[in-house]
Amino acid sequence: PSAIIRDATSDPRLADATDRGRAACRNVTGELYLEQERNAMSDDTRRASEAAFDRFVAEHRTSLVRVAALLSGSVAQGEDLVQDVLIRLYPRWDSLADPLPYVRRCITNEFLSWRRRWSTRHIRVVPDAVLADQVVDPWVDAPDPELWAQVQQLPRQQRAAVVLRYYAGLDDAEIGGALGCRPGTVRGHISRGLATLRAAITPVSEVRDA
């Protein structure tokens, strides 16, 4: 019997099968290890993305809501605009190399098209500490209510260009990036918007004297 066992164990076919079994085990073990590493990497990436998102909200939410409120005409609508955009962008936040200009453009586009997407979404809840003491008053730098009432009457492209220039302090190229148009078109929007505002707020007597 021992000879039979030795002959069987020395059979090349059995040796090949054994080697294939060991190789298969190594492959399975390797795949499991790689999967664990990928999961760990994914968790690290997710945590880093969440931290970056929270920092962005803490640093920029107030100014973004102010701009959105000036565009839309109310703080409530401005908050809705910013929230909608941030909710949609959060799942791919880690892919945004420079998020502020992109978020600003998305907010402007949302205002211009005024699309409301209230479908079911995965909402990222920002910790309360991130939003602590963030009081949004879009009119803090706009003491003339009559002027801003006239701004709200401008066509949306002109209103956006005026708000982004004179409130957000963006240049022609940055405004063009937000509006999706060329700098020359931006200057045209601003020029026509300012002309409309001057005509609206200039007293009739001054127009006659001119």
C-alpha positions in Angstrom: 0.0 0.0 0.0 2.8 2.4 0.8 4.2 1.8 -2.7 0.9 2.6 -4.2 0.6 5.8 -2.2 4.1 6.8 -3.2 3.3 6.1 -6.9 0.1 8.1 -6.6 1.7 11.1 -5.0 4.5 11.0 -7.5 2.0 11.1 -10.4 2.8 14.3 -12.4 -0.9 14.8 -13.0 -1.6 14.9 -9.3 1.3 17.3 -8.8 -0.1 19.6 -11.5 -3.5 19.5 -9.9 -2.0 20.3 -6.5 0.0 23.2 -7.9 -3.2 24.6 -9.6 -5.1 24.3 -6.4 -2.4 26.2 -4.5 -2.2 28.8 -7.2 -6.0 29.2 -7.1 -5.8 29.7 -3.3 -3.1 32.3 -3.7 -5.3 34.1 -6.3 -8.3 34.1 -4.0 -6.2 35.3 -1.1 -4.7 38.0 -3.3 -8.1 39.2 -4.5 -9.4 39.3 -1.0 -6.4 41.4 0.1 -6.8 43.8 -2.8 -10.6 44.1 -2.1 -9.8 45.0 1.5 -7.2 47.5 0.4 -9.7 49.0 -2.1 -12.4 49.3 0.6 -9.9 50.9 3.0 -8.8 53.3 0.3 -12.5 54.1 -0.6 -13.2 54.8 3.1 -10.2 57.1 3.3 -11.3 58.9 0.1 -14.8 59.3 1.4 -13.7 60.7 4.7 -11.4 63.1 2.9 -14.1 64.2 0.5 -16.5 64.8 3.4 -14.0 66.8 5.3 -13.2 68.9 2.2 -16.9 69.4 1.6 -17.5 70.6 5.2 -14.6 73.0 5.0 -16.0 74.4 1.7 -19.4 74.9 3.2 -18.0 76.6 6.3 -15.9 79.0 4.3 -18.1 79.8 1.4 -21.8 79.1 2.1 -22.5 82.6 3.5 -21.1 84.4 0.4 -22.7 82.0 -2.0 -26.1 82.4 -0.4 -25.8 86.2 -0.5 -25.0 86.1 -4.2 -27.9 83.7 -4.8 -30.2 85.8 -2.8 -29.3 88.9 -4.8 -29.9 87.0 -8.0 -33.2 85.4 -6.9 -34.6 88.3 -4.8 -34.9 86.5 -1.5 -32.8 84.8 1.1 -35.1 81.7 1.1 -34.7 81.2 -2.6 -31.0 81.9 -2.4 -30.6 79.2 0.2 -32.6 76.8 -2.0 -30.4 77.5 -5.0 -27.2 76.9 -3.0 -28.6 73.8 -1.3 -29.8 72.3 -4.6 -26.4 72.8 -6.2 -24.4 71.5 -3.3 -26.6 68.4 -3.0 -26.1 67.6 -6.6 -22.3 68.1 -6.5 -21.6 66.3 -3.3 -21.4 62.7 -4.7 -18.5 63.8 -7.0 -17.0 66.4 -4.8 -13.5 64.8 -4.7 -13.3 65.2 -8.5 -13.6 69.0 -8.4 -10.1 70.4 -8.5 -11.2 74.0 -7.9 -14.8 73.9 -6.6 -15.6 77.5 -5.9 -15.8 78.8 -9.5 -17.7 75.6 -10.5 -20.2 76.0 -7.7 -20.7 79.6 -8.5 -21.3 78.7 -12.2 -23.8 76.0 -11.2 -25.7 78.5 -8.9 -25.8 81.0 -11.7 -27.0 78.4 -14.2 -29.6 77.2 -11.7 -30.9 80.8 -11.3 -31.0 81.4 -15.1 -32.9 78.2 -15.9 -34.7 78.1 -12.6 -35.0 74.3 -12.6 -36.3 72.8 -9.4 -35.2 69.2 -8.9 -37.0 67.8 -5.8 -36.6 64.2 -6.7 -35.3 61.7 -4.2 -31.6 62.3 -3.5 -28.9 61.2 -1.2 -28.5 64.2 1.1 -25.2 64.9 2.8 -26.1 66.4 6.2 -23.5 68.9 7.3 -22.7 69.0 11.0 -24.3 71.9 12.9 -21.0 73.1 14.0 -20.0 73.8 10.4 -23.0 76.3 10.0 -22.8 77.8 13.5 -23.0 81.6 13.6 -23.5 81.8 9.8 -26.1 84.6 9.6 -26.9 85.4 6.0 -27.9 89.0 5.2 -27.5 89.6 1.5 -28.3 93.3 1.9 -25.4 94.0 4.2 -23.4 95.7 1.3 -26.5 97.0 -0.5 -27.9 99.9 1.6 -30.1 101.2 -1.2 -33.3 99.2 -1.3 -34.6 101.2 -4.3 -31.5 100.3 -6.4 -31.8 96.6 -5.6 -35.5 96.7 -6.4 -34.5 97.9 -9.8 -31.8 95.2 -10.1 -34.5 92.6 -9.6 -36.3 94.0 -12.7 -33.3 93.5 -15.0 -33.3 90.5 -17.4 -31.7 87.6 -15.7 -28.5 87.6 -17.8 -27.9 91.3 -17.0 -28.9 90.9 -13.4 -26.4 88.0 -13.0 -23.6 90.0 -14.7 -24.2 93.1 -12.5 -24.5 91.1 -9.3 -21.4 89.0 -10.0 -19.4 92.2 -11.0 -20.4 94.6 -8.3 -21.3 92.3 -5.4 -19.1 89.3 -5.9 -16.2 91.3 -7.4 -15.6 89.0 -10.3 -13.8 90.0 -13.5 -15.2 89.6 -17.1 -13.5 86.2 -17.6 -14.8 84.9 -14.2 -18.3 86.1 -14.9 -18.1 84.7 -18.4 -17.2 81.3 -16.9 -20.3 81.5 -14.6 -22.6 82.6 -17.4 -21.1 80.4 -20.1 -20.4 83.3 -22.4 -17.5 85.4 -23.7 -16.0 88.4 -21.8 -17.3 90.7 -24.5 -20.8 89.4 -24.0 -20.4 90.0 -20.2 -19.4 93.6 -20.8 -22.5 94.0 -23.0 -24.8 92.6 -20.3 -23.2 94.9 -17.7 -23.4 98.0 -19.9 -27.1 97.5 -20.8 -27.9 96.6 -17.2 -26.2 99.8 -15.8 -27.9 101.9 -18.5 -31.3 100.5 -17.4 -30.5 101.2 -13.8 -29.3 104.8 -14.4 -32.5 105.5 -16.3 -34.6 104.0 -13.6 -33.1 105.8 -10.6 -32.3 109.2 -12.2 -34.8 111.8 -11.2 -37.0 113.0 -14.1 -35.9 116.7 -13.5 -32.2 115.6 -14.1 -33.2 113.9 -17.3 -35.0 117.0 -18.5 -32.1 119.3 -17.6 -29.7 116.9 -19.4 
